[in-house]
Amino acid sequence: MAEQIAVPTQKRLQILREDEIADLYGLPHFTPEEQSEYFALSPRETAAIEQLHSIKSRIYAILQLGYFKVRHLFFVFKLPAVAADVRYIQARYFPKFKLTEFEPTKVTRLKHQRIILELCHYRTCAETERQALINKAQQAARVCGKPIYIFRELMHYLEEERIIAPGYSFMQDVVGQAIAYEQDRLVAVVQQHLTTADTEALNRLIENAPGLYEITQLKREPKDFSLGEVKREIGRSDQIQPLYHLAQKLLPALEISRESIKYYASLVTYYSVFRLKQLAEGTVHVYLLCFVYHRYQQAQDNLINSLIYNVRRYVEESKIAAKEQVYEYQVESNQNLQKVGQILKLFTDDTIAETTPFQEVQTRAFEILERQKLAFLAEHIATQASFDETAFQWEHVDTLARQFKCNLRPILQAIEFASALGYAPVLKALQVLKAAAQKGRPLSQYRPDSFPTQFIPDSTKCYLYASAAAGGHLLTDRYEFLVYRLLRNGLESGDIFCRDSVRFRSFEDDLLSEQQWKAKTELMTATGLKILKQPIQEHLTALEQQLKSRLAQVNQHLSAGENPHFEVKKRGSTIQWTLQSPGIRESINHPMFSTLKHVNLSSILHFVNQYCQFSEAFEHRLGRYVKQKSDDSTLIACLIAWGTNMGLGRMGETSDISYYALANVSDNFLRPETLRKANDLVSNAIAELPIFRHHDIGGTLHSSSDGQKFESQIQTVNARHSPKYFGLKKGIVSYTLIANHVPVNARIIGANEHESHYVFDLLFNNTTEVQPTIHSTDTHGSNEVNFAILHIFGYQFAPRYRDIHHKVSHALYGFKHPSQYGDVLLKPIRKINTQLIMNEWDNIQRIMVSLALKTTTQSIIVSKLSAYVRKNKTRQALWEYDNIIKSLYLLDYVDSAPLRQNIQRALNRGESYHQLRRAVSYANFGKLRFKTEYEQQIWGDCARLLTNCIIYYNAFILSDLLTHSDSCGDTARVALLSQVSPVAWQHINFYGRYEFSKQPEIIDMETILQQLIQLPLK
């Protein structure tokens, strides 16, 4: 999680690592290409330099100017330290001058600085600027209390204002003082608004009490959606509701961002009660208010998720029961049809006299088939000759009434819903149900006109009312279930919302406010999204020309037979076509690696840490100023315990490090934020290896994302059924972004969540330096908005479709009516509504800027935009824009075999990674035993770090071989090495007893290189 908001005491904050400080404040070291770029002089710069009298002074000024262009800082240095740069400048500008060593006076240096400041339009950070910087730091601290965030905001401010950055120590002081000032400010505001009763209520959360502390109970999360867990979550919600209302009133006065509220709340989660009591009372009150606010909304989310889950379960159960009943009736009816035939023959039987009483004929008929079964069959044949499956579903709902009332009514009473205008009658019905539940009064005792009925579809009314013979009254159990079903639909589409929720609040609340959007020009500029600043008419015209051209080109290629993979088949007047798919496989566990000596997983982590220093990412939860550092061996033991699914307990039993030592390091150092930093360090290090760019696909960085299912043995709120993968059990999904074999980002999501909602989330929140330009998914990764969003943000979305013929036949659009395209094989199905896009472009811009500025989790906005039942013009306009980009892609997909092959290769790499990931998380048969979503996240990030380290180790070996072959001029071997995947693990030992206290095994790369040089590659 986030690093602690550390308040400097006697020691300054350590905001940056030594290498990061050097990157910002160190004297640059130029390559020949950089010398040519940064020491180049414009005419204006040349004129300014020529004003200096001596050539020595000019050379020194050019040096300072070149360094200033990179760092925007001035340096004091001696010429021998920059000898290479001096020689370059001398050769380029003063080839006849022989330079002897000199050191300019302070007066000369100051003169150079004044000239450079004027040339570059910069100014020094004087007293006025420093005060402005302090004010900016205080503003940034309101947005986020992380020191690194404030520091970056200050550096960005200095760059925007063209001010020379002051020294690092001054920046440390400014950040530290801003944090201290912000904490003092927050405490002062809170103390001003809190009454004595409020203070006592907050203090009770951490006071000693029999059993668990109140705050400890509140930290607990529901394990599943059972009635007991739901009632306990409602109890926790009710417990803090008064404090939540207090936080609702007080937090706006703090003027802090949602991100800060979430961050302060997380500190309560991570701190023990003992640690909280050590903090100043005012500070604790700030943290507790944020925790209560966030925890209450989280509880609302959990309860709504439970409602949606149970309603969906009841609906599915009713459908299954109805199908079974239809099947049983069909079997029975088929068996009885023969008897019906015998009965019909009674009316044509000549042996039966005409004077025979009809009652006697009836008696004979009922001897053949029971009266009730005969009546049922007669009605069935006379009406529709088919069974009403929907009627059977509603009959099963009658049997579920006790269950859904018991499970759903408590949730209904615990949540306040709101809605768009179209759902007002449903909300009125919810109020009726809530009132009846509170009074304990059966719905059957209410007057018929008490129930709103405007929302009942005409096709459903026949099932919600009894027959005329039975009185025609409303069937209240069915009515109640319909209301729950409509409530679920409205929540999933965003038309019904809860303002006290995070995930289910209104779509409008997820976006920038109207007040914020008044500064749309500045906001769009800040995002750097060029398409948004382009006039929409001009943009659509360019897209129209592009789509028109591609439609003509692709159809011309098809008619001329220039696409050998495209096969047309005629069946009468119907034309069908197929597109051959590439059969490309990425090899894993290359035989080359099997020749290597087996090495322990712990030794690989030590080896990678030696080169990447990923252990530096693991800061103590109390901040960098804490003296305690993690022991590398214990830290690595924790990473292996979590990542392999072994667990700390079992690792303590099977290794030479005790459980208590492991738990201490795990609690203090392993958090999502520290694990993300560690993963980023390794991913970036892989990207710097020579082999990395040899794994490019089609000459570019082509990524893919896909989900991998893992069964969970312990019930958690995000574990879901997936019969295909878990049978009758439940599980979760690890959704991972892979680029050139490297897992650069990942999320844990529910097995029921749509993967397409997380595609942009993973790409945009990828914090590594590995930034792909093309991204592929399988069919599950596509929806109605991903083409539009990824295009606007500069990515090319390239999914693989299971049935490309069906997709093109239903999703190819044009800017003209289909009749105007003539007789072509690929014809648009309808014309794009450009007027709708233009009318709603301002709203689309607002959505995109909200995504860029992270007003909420991106997946939440995408999921609401993707909802099929959501009917509003903005969403329809965004879908129309998406259709344009999608149509361009579909034409490229059909026309380009290399594109299809590249997509397949990218997706294959994801599958290869999944196999390695499964091998890493081998313990407990790969079944998870984590109790909370947070623990699942720690496991996922630890497992990703282990796989990243394995890939780094393999890529390091491949890079050594590549460098050797390249130096020998062996281009054939270089080409073969480029095809070897770093995803391999047959030479790695995951099992056995770990002995971390011993010196880690030294990996001799020179020996490995010499061994593999002699090995022939295939």
Secondary structure, 3 states (H helix, E strand, C coil): CCCCCCCCCCCCCCCCCHHHHHHHHCCCCCCHHHHHHHCCCCHHHHHHHHCCCCHHHHHHHHHHHHHHHHHCCCCCCCHHHHHHHHHHHHHHHCCCCCCCCCCCCHHHHHHHHHHHHHHHCCECCCHHHHHHHHHHHHHHHHHCCCHHHHHHHHHHHHHHHCECCCCHHHHHHHHHHHHHHHHHHHHHHHHHHCCHHHHHHHHHCCCCCCCCCHHHHHHCCCCCCCHHHHHHHHHHHHHHHHHHHHHHHHHHHHCCCHHHHHHHHHHHHHCCHHHHHHCCHHHHHHHHHHHHHHHHHHHHHHHHHHHHHHHHHHHHHHHHHHHHHHHHHHHHHHHHHHHHHHHHHCCCCCCCCCCCCHHHHHHHHHHHCCHHHHHHHHHHHHHCCCCCHHHHHHHHHHHHHHHHHHHHHHHHHHCCCEECHHHHHHHHHHHHHHHHHHHCCCHHHCCHHHCCCCCCCHHHHHHHECCHHHCCCECHHHHHHHHHHHHHHHHHHCCEECCCCCCCCCHHHHCCCHHHHCCHHHHHHHHCCHHHHCCHHHHHHHHHHHHHHHHHHHHHHHHCCCCCCEEEEEECCEEEEEECCCCCCCCCCCHHHHCCCCEEHHHHHHHHHHHHCHHHHCCCCCCCCCCCCCCHHHHHHHHHHHHCCCCHHHHHHHECCCHHHHHHHHHHHCCHHHHHHHHHHHHHHHHCCCCHHHHCECCECEEEEEEEEEEECCCCCCCEECHHHHCCCEEEEEEEEEECCEEEEEEEEECCCCHHHHHHHHHHCCCCCCCCCEEECCHHHCCCCHHHHHHHCCCEECCCCCCHHHHHHHHCEECCCHHHHCCCCCCCCEECCHHHHHHCHHHHHHHHHHHHHCCCCHHHHHHHHHCCCCCCHHHHHHHHHHHHHHHHHHHHHHHCHHHHHHHHHHHHHHHHHHHHHHHHCCHHHHCECCCCHHHHHHHHHHHHHHHHHHHHHHHHHHHHHHHHHHHCCCHHHHHHHHCCCCCCCCCEECCCCECCCCCCCCCCHHHHHHHHHCCCCC
